[in-house]
């Protein structure tokens, strides 16, 4: 005979597991509908402005400036700034390449930023990014050095991403 007081879902271990999973799923759906959904809607158009974002590098420190718009007004957002510096060298004499090298390093900073009343975030970050060419002694050659910097900006809250593509910072003989 069935116990009329104990609901059917609580009678077997498998039923209890299924009920627990359905309850958890329901809570997630409700929180997205009534909490996270509004935050996502406010930042769905968030993006970095390429014309107002830039990066420079002197071989030791990368300086990155950026502007993000479309963020929820008067809110906090987390932005990752990742800079990769590469140094390519060629040692040549009389048009003959004696050797070449490639060195690179990556530095990342993750910080919280506040948006203003218009939903705009501005930032400047300096990242230590020391990549130096080798020192050559005993060879009579001209060292040509090309430094390239690539920066990736990611807003970890809005999902906005901007890649400032690799560009030659310097390419003159040393």
C-alpha positions as CSV (number, residue, x, y, z in Angstrom):
1,X,0.0,0.0,0.0
2,X,1.2,3.5,-0.9
3,X,1.9,6.1,1.8
4,X,-0.5,9.0,0.8
5,X,1.6,11.5,2.8
6,X,4.9,11.0,1.0
7,X,4.9,12.4,-2.5
8,X,5.8,10.0,-5.3
9,X,9.0,12.0,-6.2
10,X,10.5,11.3,-2.8
11,X,10.0,7.5,-2.8
12,X,13.2,6.4,-4.7
13,X,16.8,7.7,-4.7
14,X,16.7,8.2,-8.5
15,X,13.5,10.3,-8.2
16,X,15.1,12.5,-5.5
17,X,18.1,13.1,-7.7
18,X,16.0,14.1,-10.7
19,X,13.9,16.4,-8.5
20,X,17.0,18.1,-7.2
21,X,18.4,18.6,-10.7
22,X,15.1,20.1,-11.8
23,X,15.0,22.4,-8.8
24,X,18.5,23.7,-9.5
25,X,17.7,24.2,-13.2
26,X,14.6,26.2,-12.3
27,X,16.6,28.4,-9.9
28,X,19.1,29.1,-12.7
29,X,16.4,30.0,-15.2
30,X,14.6,32.3,-12.7
31,X,17.8,34.1,-11.8
32,X,18.7,34.7,-15.5
33,X,15.2,36.0,-16.2
34,X,14.9,38.3,-13.3
35,X,18.5,39.2,-12.5
36,X,21.2,38.4,-15.1
37,X,19.0,39.0,-18.0
38,X,18.7,42.8,-17.3
39,X,22.4,43.1,-16.8
40,X,23.1,41.4,-20.1
41,X,20.6,43.5,-22.0
42,X,22.3,46.7,-20.7
43,X,25.7,45.6,-22.0
44,X,24.7,43.7,-25.2
45,X,26.0,46.6,-27.3
46,X,29.2,47.2,-25.3
47,X,32.3,47.5,-27.5
48,X,35.8,49.0,-27.5
49,X,36.3,51.9,-29.8
50,X,39.3,51.1,-32.1
51,X,39.9,54.7,-33.0
52,X,40.2,55.7,-29.3
53,X,42.3,52.7,-28.3
54,X,46.1,52.5,-28.8
55,X,49.3,50.8,-27.7
56,X,52.9,51.8,-27.6
57,X,56.0,49.8,-26.6
58,X,59.6,50.8,-26.0
59,X,60.9,47.3,-25.6
60,X,60.5,47.4,-21.8
61,X,57.0,48.8,-21.0
62,X,53.8,48.6,-23.1
63,X,51.3,51.5,-22.6
64,X,47.7,50.7,-23.6
65,X,44.9,53.2,-23.7
66,X,41.3,52.3,-24.4
67,X,37.7,53.4,-24.6
68,X,34.7,51.1,-24.2
69,X,31.1,52.3,-24.7
70,X,27.8,50.7,-24.2
71,X,28.5,49.5,-20.7
72,X,25.8,49.6,-18.0
73,X,25.9,53.2,-16.6
74,X,27.6,53.8,-13.2
75,X,28.7,50.1,-13.0
76,X,31.9,48.2,-12.5
77,X,33.4,46.0,-15.2
78,X,36.5,43.8,-15.3
79,X,38.9,44.3,-18.2
80,X,41.8,42.2,-19.2
81,X,44.7,43.8,-21.1
82,X,47.1,41.3,-22.7
83,X,50.2,42.6,-24.6
84,X,52.5,40.4,-26.5
85,X,55.8,41.8,-27.6
86,X,58.1,40.1,-30.2
87,X,61.6,41.0,-31.2
88,X,63.1,39.6,-34.5
89,X,66.7,40.3,-35.3
90,X,68.8,39.6,-38.3
91,X,72.6,39.8,-38.3
92,X,73.8,40.4,-41.8
93,X,77.0,41.4,-43.6
94,X,77.4,42.2,-47.3
95,X,73.8,41.0,-48.0
96,X,74.5,37.6,-46.3
97,X,72.4,36.7,-43.3
98,X,74.7,35.2,-40.6
99,X,71.9,34.4,-38.1
100,X,68.5,35.5,-37.0
101,X,66.6,35.3,-33.7
102,X,63.1,35.6,-32.4
103,X,62.1,36.4,-28.8
104,X,58.7,37.1,-27.4
105,X,56.9,37.7,-24.1
106,X,53.3,38.3,-22.9
107,X,52.1,40.3,-20.0
108,X,48.5,40.5,-18.7
109,X,46.7,42.8,-16.3
110,X,43.2,42.3,-15.1
111,X,41.5,45.3,-13.4
112,X,38.1,46.6,-12.4
113,X,37.0,49.8,-14.0
114,X,34.0,52.1,-13.4
115,X,31.7,53.3,-16.1
116,X,30.4,56.8,-16.1
117,X,26.7,57.9,-16.3
118,X,26.8,57.4,-20.1
119,X,28.2,53.9,-19.8
120,X,31.7,54.8,-21.0
121,X,34.9,53.3,-19.6
122,X,38.3,54.8,-20.2
123,X,41.6,53.3,-19.1
124,X,45.3,53.4,-19.4
125,X,47.5,50.5,-18.4
126,X,51.3,50.1,-18.3
127,X,52.5,46.5,-18.5
128,X,56.1,45.5,-17.9
129,X,57.1,43.7,-21.2
130,X,60.8,43.4,-21.5
131,X,62.0,41.7,-24.6
132,X,65.5,42.7,-25.7
133,X,67.5,41.7,-28.7
134,X,70.7,39.7,-28.2
135,X,74.0,41.4,-27.8
136,X,76.4,40.4,-30.5
137,X,80.2,40.6,-30.0
138,X,83.0,39.4,-32.2
139,X,81.0,39.5,-35.4
140,X,81.2,42.2,-38.0
141,X,77.5,42.5,-39.0
142,X,74.6,44.9,-39.0
143,X,71.8,44.0,-36.6
144,X,68.4,44.8,-38.0
145,X,65.7,44.7,-35.3
146,X,62.0,44.6,-35.7
147,X,59.7,45.0,-32.7
148,X,56.1,44.0,-33.0
149,X,53.4,44.6,-30.4
150,X,49.9,42.9,-30.3
151,X,47.3,43.8,-27.7
152,X,44.1,42.1,-26.8
153,X,41.5,43.9,-24.7
154,X,38.7,41.8,-23.2
155,X,35.8,43.0,-21.0
156,X,35.2,39.9,-18.9
157,X,31.7,41.2,-17.9
158,X,30.3,42.5,-21.2
159,X,32.2,40.1,-23.6
160,X,33.6,43.0,-25.6
161,X,36.9,42.2,-27.3
162,X,39.3,44.3,-29.3
163,X,42.5,43.2,-30.9
164,X,45.1,45.9,-31.6
165,X,46.9,44.0,-34.3
166,X,50.7,43.4,-34.4
167,X,52.5,46.4,-35.8
168,X,56.1,47.2,-36.2
169,X,57.3,49.5,-33.5
170,X,60.8,49.9,-34.9
171,X,62.8,48.4,-37.7
172,X,65.9,50.4,-37.9
173,X,69.5,49.1,-37.7
174,X,71.2,49.1,-34.4
